[in-house]
Amino acid sequence: MRRKIIRELADSHEKEEHEILNILKEYKEITPYVTKIIKGRKVIDKSKIIIEEQIVLDYYKLLLNRYCNIRFPNRSYIMTELMNLIPHLNRYNKYTIYKFDFKDFFYSINSKNIFKFIFNSVDLKTSEFQFLRDYTDKTRELTPGIGLHNSLIEINGDLFDLEMKKMFNEGFLYYARYVDDCILILDEKIAEDKIEKKISELIKKCFGSKMKMNSEKTQCFHSECVNFEIDYLGYVFQKGQAKQSSFKFGVSRKKLDKYTNQINDIVLEFADNGDIEALNLKLELIFKRIVYYGKRSNNKKYRWQVRGISDSYKELKRFMRNNEDYSKITKQTESFFKWSIERSFKKNKIEMPAKIENQLKNKKFISCFLNNRALLLHQKIGLSHSGLKDKLSIVYKNNVESFNYSELANKLLGKIK
């Protein structure tokens, strides 16, 4: 197991195995982190961590992932399960949906409790226990930004998940946690205050006394409730007027605003430069999947990366058969898919080019979403080097002749955010 981890680190950091082993022996503690604020949240600035300490952190991340059998929550898997259950909730005589998250999750976990669990449950070497003991003793909060902190959090998270399923085993229909966002569905009616009390007890038991639920983001609905909606992981589940009416599904209002603003920026850019080709490509890529095989920032390892509304909301497609079927889609989501581009031109008093108008009539953009069309950035099985160069030249007017495939791909991704 450890030999495999060493080989993996040597490969990803472009070093010899003996160099990795020497680094692990030499670096017994980590320099205090430099942090920065991103979107109002304090995170570790990974670029300020020296390579040797990054290797040590990666080693212990991989070690815990394997020895603790950590399985990180998968948003796509969770949403698939929910989309299989929620359309049938109206068939239950009684049900309760309770959605909650944790307040200041990364900054409130007691890392010493995590080490106690590791010490009692995992068979590690003495030097490895010493490193983790010292690290969790000195690290007062698991500030996001490095993989080791994610692994430590998931050790506690797995324990909490298990306790949740035990606590609510009677009437249990579904439970999921995605980092700090949780949803519980029961096939009986239980008062909100009773659920809150039970969960609060488990939170203290599993995460420590500092951790609390975020009351502002807690929602509880029963089968008798009408006209309500629940946002979870960027999706929205909307209940209709009648008690037995089925749910509608869509993109959350916050995410719809994000995509609407992106379209608006593209239209305003067109108003400045009059470039119809760039306008067409950027609008098209709003609704497509963008699949890229390449490196992430601060990581030399190649991996598949997928982005775009088509991938993020692929579970909606099962409720949108044919381009005209919006009967199970929320009105806000339907309005976005049908009118967001046209509305942006009208709002900004910009004349829509005939090419875009015709494409809207032919449902080109929504078709990109519904038919799972993709821009595949992979030299062997996707867009060729010359094809990628042609795409980039549409949105990037400088000379691109000297760029290799990865440089072209990264430049294109930067231009279509």
C-alpha positions as CSV (number, residue, x, y, z in Angstrom):
1,M,0.0,0.0,0.0
2,R,2.7,2.5,1.0
3,R,4.9,1.6,-1.9
4,K,2.1,2.3,-4.3
5,I,1.5,5.7,-2.7
6,I,5.2,6.5,-3.0
7,R,5.2,5.5,-6.7
8,E,2.1,7.7,-7.2
9,L,3.7,10.7,-5.5
10,A,7.0,10.2,-7.4
11,D,5.0,10.2,-10.7
12,S,2.8,13.2,-10.0
13,H,5.6,15.3,-8.6
14,E,8.2,14.2,-11.1
15,K,10.7,12.9,-8.5
16,E,12.5,9.6,-7.8
17,E,11.0,7.3,-5.1
18,H,14.0,7.7,-2.9
19,E,13.6,11.5,-2.9
20,I,10.0,11.1,-1.8
21,L,11.1,8.8,1.1
22,N,13.8,11.3,2.2
23,I,11.3,14.1,2.2
24,L,8.9,12.1,4.4
25,K,11.7,11.4,6.9
26,E,13.0,15.0,6.9
27,Y,9.8,17.0,7.1
28,K,8.0,16.1,10.4
29,E,5.9,19.2,10.6
30,I,4.2,21.8,8.3
31,T,4.9,25.5,8.2
32,P,1.9,27.6,9.3
33,Y,-0.3,28.2,6.3
34,V,-0.8,31.4,4.3
35,T,-4.5,32.0,3.7
36,K,-6.5,34.1,1.3
37,I,-10.2,35.1,0.9
38,I,-12.1,33.6,-2.0
39,K,-15.8,34.4,-2.4
40,G,-15.9,35.6,1.2
41,R,-14.4,32.4,2.6
42,K,-10.9,31.9,4.1
43,V,-8.9,29.2,2.3
44,I,-5.3,28.0,2.3
45,D,-3.2,29.5,-0.4
46,K,-1.7,26.2,-1.7
47,S,0.7,28.0,-4.0
48,K,2.6,29.3,-1.0
49,I,3.3,25.7,0.3
50,I,6.8,24.5,-0.6
51,I,6.9,21.4,-2.8
52,E,8.4,19.2,0.0
53,E,5.5,20.0,2.3
54,Q,3.0,19.5,-0.4
55,I,4.4,16.0,-0.9
56,V,4.1,15.3,2.8
57,L,0.5,16.5,2.9
58,D,-0.3,14.4,-0.2
59,Y,1.2,11.3,1.4
60,Y,-0.9,11.5,4.5
61,K,-4.0,12.4,2.4
62,L,-3.6,9.2,0.3
63,L,-2.6,7.1,3.4
64,L,-5.8,8.1,5.2
65,N,-8.0,7.7,2.1
66,R,-6.9,4.1,1.7
67,Y,-6.5,2.9,5.3
68,C,-9.7,4.6,6.4
69,N,-11.5,3.6,3.2
70,I,-12.7,7.1,2.7
71,R,-15.4,7.6,0.0
72,F,-16.0,11.2,-0.8
73,P,-19.6,12.2,-1.4
74,N,-20.5,12.3,-5.1
75,R,-23.0,15.0,-6.1
76,S,-24.1,13.2,-9.3
77,Y,-24.8,9.9,-7.4
78,I,-26.7,11.7,-4.7
79,M,-28.9,13.6,-7.2
80,T,-29.6,10.4,-9.2
81,E,-30.9,8.8,-6.0
82,L,-33.0,11.8,-5.1
83,M,-34.4,12.0,-8.6
84,N,-35.4,8.4,-8.4
85,L,-37.2,8.9,-5.1
86,I,-38.8,12.4,-5.0
87,P,-41.1,11.9,-8.1
88,H,-42.8,9.2,-6.1
89,L,-43.0,10.9,-2.7
90,N,-46.7,11.9,-3.3
91,R,-47.6,8.2,-3.1
92,Y,-46.6,8.1,0.5
93,N,-49.4,8.8,3.0
94,K,-46.9,10.7,5.2
95,Y,-43.4,12.0,4.7
96,T,-41.0,14.5,6.1
97,I,-38.2,16.3,4.3
98,Y,-35.5,17.9,6.5
99,K,-32.7,19.8,4.9
100,F,-29.8,21.3,6.9
101,D,-26.2,22.2,6.8
102,F,-23.5,23.1,9.3
103,K,-22.5,26.6,10.4
104,D,-18.8,27.4,9.6
105,F,-18.2,23.7,9.0
106,F,-14.5,23.6,8.1
107,Y,-13.6,26.0,10.9
108,S,-15.6,24.3,13.7
109,I,-14.5,20.7,13.6
110,N,-12.5,19.4,16.5
111,S,-9.4,17.9,14.8
112,K,-8.3,16.2,18.0
113,N,-11.4,14.0,18.0
114,I,-10.5,12.9,14.5
115,F,-7.1,11.8,15.6
116,K,-8.7,9.8,18.5
117,F,-10.7,7.9,15.9
118,I,-7.6,7.3,13.7
119,F,-5.6,6.1,16.7
120,N,-8.3,3.6,17.8
121,S,-9.3,2.4,14.3
122,V,-6.4,2.5,11.9
123,D,-3.2,0.5,11.8
124,L,-0.4,3.0,11.1
125,K,3.3,3.2,11.8
126,T,4.5,5.0,14.9
127,S,6.0,7.8,12.9
128,E,2.8,8.3,11.0
129,F,0.7,8.4,14.2
130,Q,3.2,11.0,15.6
131,F,2.9,13.2,12.6
132,L,-0.9,13.1,12.6
133,R,-1.1,13.6,16.4
134,D,1.1,16.7,16.2
135,Y,-0.7,18.0,13.1
136,T,-4.2,17.6,14.5
137,D,-3.0,19.0,17.9
138,K,-1.6,22.2,16.3
139,T,-4.3,22.7,13.6
140,R,-7.2,24.3,15.4
141,E,-9.4,24.5,12.3
142,L,-9.4,22.5,9.1
143,T,-9.3,25.4,6.7
144,P,-10.3,24.4,3.2
145,G,-7.7,24.3,0.4
146,I,-5.7,21.1,0.8
147,G,-6.7,17.5,0.3
148,L,-5.6,16.3,3.7
149,H,-8.2,18.5,5.4
150,N,-10.9,17.0,3.2
151,S,-9.8,13.5,4.2
152,L,-9.8,14.4,7.9
153,I,-13.2,15.9,7.7
154,E,-14.7,12.9,5.8
155,I,-13.4,10.6,8.6
156,N,-15.7,12.5,11.0
157,G,-18.4,12.8,8.3
158,D,-18.6,9.1,7.8
159,L,-19.1,8.6,11.5
160,F,-21.9,11.2,11.5
161,D,-23.6,9.6,8.5
162,L,-23.6,6.2,10.2
163,E,-25.1,7.7,13.4
164,M,-27.7,9.5,11.4
165,K,-28.9,6.3,9.7
166,K,-29.0,4.6,13.1
167,M,-30.9,7.4,14.8
168,F,-33.6,7.6,12.1
169,N,-33.8,3.9,11.2
170,E,-37.5,3.9,11.8
171,G,-39.3,5.5,8.9
172,F,-36.0,6.0,7.0
173,L,-36.3,6.7,3.3
174,Y,-33.2,8.5,2.4
175,Y,-30.2,10.5,3.8
176,A,-27.3,12.1,2.1
177,R,-24.5,14.5,3.0
178,Y,-22.4,16.4,0.5
179,V,-19.6,17.9,2.6
180,D,-21.7,20.1,4.8
181,D,-25.1,20.0,3.0
182,C,-27.5,17.3,4.3
183,I,-30.9,16.0,3.4
184,L,-33.1,13.5,5.4
185,I,-36.3,12.0,4.1
186,L,-38.6,10.0,6.3
187,D,-41.9,8.1,5.5
188,E,-43.6,9.6,8.6
189,K,-44.5,13.0,10.0
190,I,-42.1,14.1,12.7
191,A,-42.1,17.6,14.2
192,E,-39.2,19.8,13.2
193,D,-38.0,20.5,16.8
194,K,-37.7,16.8,17.5
195,I,-35.6,16.2,14.4
196,E,-33.4,19.3,15.2
197,K,-32.8,18.1,18.8
198,K,-31.7,14.6,17.7
199,I,-29.4,15.9,15.0
200,S,-27.9,18.5,17.3
201,E,-27.0,15.8,19.8
202,L,-25.3,13.8,17.0
203,I,-23.4,16.8,15.8
204,K,-21.8,17.4,19.2
205,K,-21.1,13.7,19.6
206,C,-19.4,13.4,16.2
207,F,-17.9,16.8,15.4
208,G,-17.4,18.5,18.8
209,S,-19.1,21.2,20.9
210,K,-18.2,24.1,18.5
211,M,-20.2,22.6,15.6
212,K,-23.8,23.8,15.1
213,M,-26.5,23.6,12.5
214,N,-27.0,26.7,10.4
215,S,-30.6,27.7,11.4
216,E,-30.9,30.1,8.4
217,K,-30.5,27.3,5.9
218,T,-32.6,24.7,7.7
219,Q,-35.8,23.6,6.0
220,C,-38.5,21.2,7.1
221,F,-41.6,20.2,5.2
222,H,-44.3,17.5,5.6
223,S,-46.7,15.8,3.3
224,E,-49.4,18.2,4.2
225,C,-47.4,21.2,3.1
226,V,-48.2,22.8,-0.2
227,N,-46.4,25.4,-2.4
228,F,-42.9,24.9,-1.1
229,E,-39.5,24.4,-2.6
230,I,-36.2,22.9,-1.4
231,D,-32.8,23.8,-2.8
232,Y,-30.2,21.1,-2.6
233,L,-26.8,21.0,-4.3
234,G,-27.9,23.5,-7.0
235,Y,-31.2,21.8,-7.8
236,V,-34.7,22.8,-6.7
237,F,-37.6,20.5,-5.8
238,Q,-40.9,22.4,-6.1
239,K,-44.1,21.1,-4.6
240,G,-47.4,22.2,-6.1
241,Q,-50.7,23.4,-4.7
242,A,-52.5,20.2,-4.1
243,K,-51.5,17.7,-1.3
244,Q,-51.1,14.9,-3.8
245,S,-49.5,16.9,-6.6
246,S,-46.1,15.7,-7.8
247,F,-42.9,17.7,-7.6
248,K,-41.4,19.8,-10.3
249,F,-37.6,19.9,-10.8
250,G,-35.2,22.6,-11.9
251,V,-32.1,24.6,-11.4
252,S,-31.9,26.6,-8.2
253,R,-32.6,30.4,-8.4
254,K,-29.1,31.2,-7.3
255,K,-27.6,29.1,-10.1
256,L,-30.1,30.4,-12.7
257,D,-28.9,34.0,-11.8
258,K,-25.3,32.9,-12.3
259,Y,-26.0,31.5,-15.8
260,T,-28.2,34.4,-16.7
261,N,-25.4,36.8,-15.7
262,Q,-22.9,34.8,-17.9
263,I,-25.2,35.1,-20.9
264,N,-25.6,38.8,-20.2
265,D,-21.9,39.4,-20.1
266,I,-21.5,37.6,-23.4
267,V,-24.2,39.7,-25.0
268,L,-22.7,42.9,-23.7
269,E,-19.3,41.8,-25.0
270,F,-20.9,41.4,-28.4
271,A,-22.3,44.9,-28.2
272,D,-18.7,46.2,-27.8
273,N,-17.0,44.2,-30.5
274,G,-19.7,43.0,-32.9
275,D,-18.1,39.6,-33.2
276,I,-20.9,37.2,-34.1
277,E,-18.6,34.1,-34.2
278,A,-17.4,34.7,-30.7
279,L,-21.0,35.4,-29.5
280,N,-22.2,32.2,-31.1
281,L,-19.4,30.0,-29.7
282,K,-19.7,31.3,-26.2
283,L,-23.5,31.0,-26.1
284,E,-23.2,27.5,-27.4
285,L,-20.7,26.5,-24.8
286,I,-23.0,27.8,-22.0
287,F,-25.3,24.9,-22.8
288,K,-22.8,22.2,-23.7
289,R,-20.6,19.9,-21.7
290,I,-16.9,20.9,-21.8
291,V,-14.7,17.8,-21.3
292,Y,-11.0,18.3,-20.8
293,Y,-8.2,15.9,-20.2
294,G,-5.5,18.0,-18.6
295,K,-3.8,19.3,-15.4
296,R,-5.4,21.3,-12.7
297,S,-3.7,24.3,-11.2
298,N,-1.0,23.4,-8.7
299,N,-1.2,19.7,-9.8
300,K,0.9,18.0,-12.4
301,K,-1.3,15.0,-12.7
302,Y,-3.5,14.7,-15.8
303,R,-7.2,13.9,-15.2
304,W,-10.6,14.2,-16.8
305,Q,-12.4,17.5,-16.0
306,V,-16.0,18.3,-16.9
307,R,-17.8,21.6,-16.6
308,G,-20.9,23.2,-18.0
309,I,-24.6,23.3,-17.2
310,S,-25.2,20.2,-19.3
311,D,-23.1,18.1,-17.0
312,S,-24.1,19.9,-13.7
313,Y,-27.8,19.4,-14.4
314,K,-27.8,16.2,-16.4
315,E,-30.5,14.7,-14.1
316,L,-33.0,17.3,-15.4
317,K,-32.9,15.7,-18.9
318,R,-34.9,12.7,-17.9
319,F,-37.9,15.1,-17.2
320,M,-37.5,17.1,-20.4
321,R,-38.3,14.5,-23.1
322,N,-38.5,16.3,-26.5
323,N,-37.7,20.0,-26.7
324,E,-41.2,21.1,-25.8
325,D,-41.9,19.0,-22.7
326,Y,-41.5,21.3,-19.6
327,S,-44.5,19.9,-17.6
328,K,-42.2,18.6,-14.9
329,I,-39.8,21.5,-14.9
330,T,-40.1,24.6,-12.7
331,K,-41.3,27.8,-14.5
332,Q,-38.1,29.6,-13.6
333,T,-36.0,26.9,-15.2
334,E,-38.2,26.7,-18.3
335,S,-38.0,30.5,-18.7
336,F,-34.2,30.3,-18.5
337,F,-33.9,27.6,-21.2
338,K,-36.5,29.3,-23.5
339,W,-35.9,33.0,-23.1
340,S,-32.7,33.9,-21.3
341,I,-30.8,34.7,-24.5
342,E,-33.6,36.7,-26.1
343,R,-34.3,38.5,-22.8
344,S,-30.7,39.6,-22.5
345,F,-30.7,41.3,-25.9
346,K,-34.0,43.0,-25.1
347,K,-33.0,44.1,-21.6
348,N,-29.8,45.7,-23.0
349,K,-31.5,47.1,-26.0
350,I,-29.1,45.3,-28.4
351,E,-30.3,44.1,-31.8
352,M,-30.1,40.3,-32.0
353,P,-28.1,39.1,-35.1
354,A,-30.2,37.1,-37.6
355,K,-27.8,34.1,-37.1
356,I,-28.6,33.9,-33.3
357,E,-32.3,34.5,-34.0
358,N,-32.5,31.6,-36.4
359,Q,-30.6,29.3,-34.0
360,L,-33.1,30.1,-31.3
361,K,-36.0,29.3,-33.6
362,N,-34.3,26.0,-34.4
363,K,-33.7,25.3,-30.7
364,K,-30.0,24.9,-31.2
365,F,-28.9,26.0,-27.7
366,I,-31.4,23.9,-25.7
367,S,-30.6,21.0,-28.0
368,C,-27.0,21.2,-26.9
369,F,-28.2,20.6,-23.3
370,L,-30.8,18.0,-24.0
371,N,-28.7,16.0,-26.4
372,N,-25.6,16.0,-24.2
373,R,-23.5,17.6,-26.9
374,A,-19.9,18.2,-25.8
375,L,-16.7,20.0,-26.6
376,L,-14.1,17.3,-26.1
377,L,-10.6,18.7,-25.5
378,H,-8.4,15.6,-26.0
379,Q,-5.9,15.5,-28.8
380,K,-6.5,11.8,-29.7
381,I,-10.2,11.3,-29.3
382,G,-11.5,14.8,-29.4
383,L,-10.8,18.1,-31.0
384,S,-7.6,18.0,-33.1
385,H,-4.7,20.4,-32.5
386,S,-5.7,22.4,-35.6
387,G,-9.4,22.3,-34.7
388,L,-8.7,23.6,-31.2
389,K,-6.5,26.3,-32.6
390,D,-9.4,27.4,-34.9
391,K,-11.8,27.4,-31.9
392,L,-9.4,29.5,-29.8
393,S,-8.8,32.0,-32.6
394,I,-12.5,32.9,-32.5
395,V,-12.3,34.2,-28.9
396,Y,-8.5,35.0,-28.7
397,K,-7.2,37.3,-31.3
398,N,-3.5,37.0,-30.5
399,N,-1.1,34.6,-32.3
400,V,-1.6,31.0,-31.2
401,E,0.8,29.2,-33.6
402,S,3.4,28.4,-30.9
403,F,1.0,27.0,-28.4
404,N,0.9,23.3,-27.6
405,Y,-2.4,21.4,-27.1
406,S,-2.5,22.0,-23.3
407,E,-1.7,25.7,-23.7
408,L,-4.5,26.0,-26.3
409,A,-7.0,24.2,-24.1
410,N,-6.2,26.2,-21.0
411,K,-6.4,29.5,-22.9
412,L,-9.8,28.5,-24.4
413,L,-11.1,27.5,-21.0
414,G,-10.0,30.8,-19.6
415,K,-11.8,32.7,-22.4
416,I,-15.2,31.0,-22.0
417,K,-15.7,31.0,-18.2
